Amino acid sequence: MSSPEPRPHDVIAGLDARALDDADVQALLAAAVRIYAERMEDRDEALAAFPAGAGITATQAMVTITAILKAVNVQLFELGMWQAWSHH
């Protein structure tokens, strides 16, 4: 009998951030963004970005959000307008 495959959460939680190169981090972030956006398209209610107790600080969130906006060439003003129009 084979053992069950590990859940993605367990695999990610077990990663040593120091062992990842920049391309690995970028690939993980890109996958997470795509998965989250797809999940949000299929629901009416909000999905929290992180589980309770994830320990993400405001600084960590702002650094990451800034990099994402820059990568897709979106200004903060445009984000605000999109949020107002789309009710997100």
C-alpha positions as CSV (number, residue, x, y, z in Angstrom):
1,M,0.0,0.0,0.0
2,S,1.4,3.4,-1.0
3,S,1.5,6.3,1.4
4,P,-0.8,9.3,0.5
5,E,0.8,12.1,-1.5
6,P,1.8,15.1,0.7
7,R,-0.6,18.1,0.5
8,P,0.8,21.2,-1.2
9,H,0.6,23.1,2.1
10,D,2.9,20.6,3.7
11,V,5.4,20.7,0.9
12,I,5.5,24.5,0.9
13,A,5.7,24.7,4.7
14,G,8.7,22.4,4.6
15,L,10.7,24.5,2.1
16,D,13.9,26.0,3.3
17,A,13.8,29.6,1.8
18,R,17.6,29.7,1.7
19,A,17.6,26.7,-0.6
20,L,15.4,28.4,-3.2
21,D,16.9,30.5,-5.9
22,D,15.2,33.7,-7.3
23,A,13.6,31.8,-10.1
24,D,12.0,29.3,-7.7
25,V,10.6,32.1,-5.6
26,Q,9.2,33.8,-8.7
27,A,7.6,30.6,-9.9
28,L,6.0,30.0,-6.6
29,L,4.6,33.5,-6.4
30,A,3.3,33.4,-10.0
31,A,1.6,30.1,-9.3
32,A,0.0,31.4,-6.1
33,V,-1.2,34.6,-7.8
34,R,-2.8,32.6,-10.7
35,I,-4.4,30.0,-8.4
36,Y,-5.8,32.7,-6.0
37,A,-7.2,34.8,-8.9
38,E,-8.8,31.8,-10.5
39,R,-10.4,30.8,-7.2
40,M,-11.7,34.3,-6.7
41,E,-13.4,34.3,-10.1
42,D,-15.5,31.3,-9.1
43,R,-16.9,32.7,-5.9
44,D,-19.2,35.4,-4.6
45,E,-17.7,35.9,-1.2
46,A,-14.1,37.0,-0.3
47,L,-11.3,34.5,0.2
48,A,-8.8,35.6,2.8
49,A,-5.4,36.0,1.2
50,F,-3.7,34.1,4.1
51,P,-4.9,31.6,6.7
52,A,-5.4,32.9,10.2
53,G,-2.1,33.1,12.0
54,A,0.0,33.1,8.9
55,G,2.2,35.8,10.5
56,I,2.5,38.0,7.3
57,T,3.5,41.5,8.4
58,A,2.3,44.7,6.7
59,T,5.9,45.3,5.5
60,Q,6.1,41.8,3.9
61,A,2.7,42.4,2.2
62,M,3.6,45.8,1.0
63,V,7.0,44.7,-0.4
64,T,5.4,41.8,-2.3
65,I,2.4,43.9,-3.5
66,T,4.7,46.6,-4.8
67,A,6.8,44.0,-6.7
68,I,3.6,42.5,-8.2
69,L,2.2,45.8,-9.3
70,K,5.6,46.8,-10.9
71,A,5.8,43.4,-12.7
72,V,2.4,43.9,-14.3
73,N,3.0,47.7,-14.9
74,V,0.0,48.8,-12.8
75,Q,0.1,52.0,-10.7
76,L,-1.4,52.2,-7.3
77,F,-4.0,54.7,-8.6
78,E,-5.1,52.2,-11.3
79,L,-5.5,49.5,-8.6
80,G,-7.7,51.9,-6.6
81,M,-9.8,52.6,-9.6
82,W,-10.2,48.9,-10.5
83,Q,-11.2,48.2,-6.9
84,A,-13.9,50.9,-7.0
85,W,-15.2,49.7,-10.3
86,S,-15.2,46.0,-9.6
87,H,-16.2,46.2,-5.9
88,H,-13.2,44.0,-4.9
